[in-house]
Amino acid sequence: MLTWPQGVGFALGVLSLAGSSYALAAIWAARRFRRDTAADPAAPSLSLLKPLHGEEPGLRENLESFCLQDYGGSVQIVFGVQDPNDPAIAVVGELKRAHPARDIALVIDSTLHGSNRKVSNLINILPQAKHDTLVLSDSDIRVTPDYLSAIAGALGGGGAVSCLYTGTDIGNPWSRLVAMGINYQFIPNVLFATASGLDAPCFGSTIALSRALLARIGGPEAFKDLLADDYEIGRAVRNCAERTRLAPVVVAHICGETNAGEMIAHELRWARTIRLINWAGHWGSLVTHAMPLALIGLALAPGAFTLTVLALALSARAAVKLNMDKVLGTSAGPLYLLPLRDLLSFAIFLGSLYGGSVRWRGRRFAVAPDGVLSQ
């Protein structure tokens, strides 16, 4: 007769097997993702809106990548800061001097409209946008020259367009672990949800839509107090009977974490955000942690079954990494670090199940069950 630890161990082994099967399904979904970036013949005029906050790692290179677009239409770039002493102002000045032919504007406005400071920044800079097609993008994103062509081509079908992003480290182990979490945990989940019709997400990496559609969903003011503003914009678009979809292009998210504290705070904010906007899906994501579940199962019920389950979990996760490297066109870190990354992901998942606060841009916020931020 099994003892209760053995029973729990076998149950976790079965759950891990389900997780390994899910990993194979995620590989299938990833292989379906297309990266065709044929230019849009219409090439509509675009206004790029970039809220900034501080001189984060790689900021100059991130912002300059938007100035180097191979795009046939007119492009305006509007940067915004809320602090007149923000060091990002000097970076924008350098870009203006380096690219005098580019239509670049800078808005300095400290007005706060709500708890979400990024959205407040966006509200302040939106009136300076000249064009009716808007592209919103976070400051830690770096793009390739065909980015706008891919976005405009996808936006031709109406609705809103977002895009996948890969984690790119800045040369330290904490940043690398964050990048690996994005590429080998988060993005496979996104691709599976998208391919299976479970979700059609919007990300801060890119949200492109018309000015008219933004007005229909209440403008940025409708999201000024919400933690998951990008997700809520996508949900509002779908509530207007419009589509949200991913463009066939992948951008880089620069992981600027420099220590363990920054890494944990950032990842807990992500995970708690997901819990708040989709609690059922977040709890269901337990199954995606195949390797930690198998390891605990082996510890509780040592034997051939749980040892085999662990071997299968390690193999499935290695297959996810190898396939995601191919699909995304980059490697976020070495294979030998993946088990450590998976253990960290499981710890973050457990930590996200509790607590109602997040740390964001150096400030701590309380988050209500409806996703509203308060200090």
Secondary structure, DSSP 4 states (H G I P E B T S, - for coil): ---HHHHHHHHHHHHHHHHHHHHHHHHHHHHH-----PPPSS---EEEEEE--S--TTHHHHHHHHHT---SS-EEEEEEES-TT-THHHHHHHHHHH-TTSEEEEEE-----SS-HHHHHHHHHGGG--SSEEEE--TTEE--TTHHHHHHHHHTTSSEEEEEEEEE--SSHHHHHHHHHIIIIIHHHHHHHHHTTS----BTTBEEEEHHHHHHTTTGGGGTTBS-HHHHHHHHHHHTT--EEEEEEEEEEE----SHHHHHHHHHHHHHHHHHH-HHHHHHGGGG-HHHHHHHHHHHS-SHHHHHHHHHHHHHHHHHHHHHHHHHTS--S-GGGHHHHHHHHHHHHHHHTS-SEEEETTEEEEE-TT-BEE-
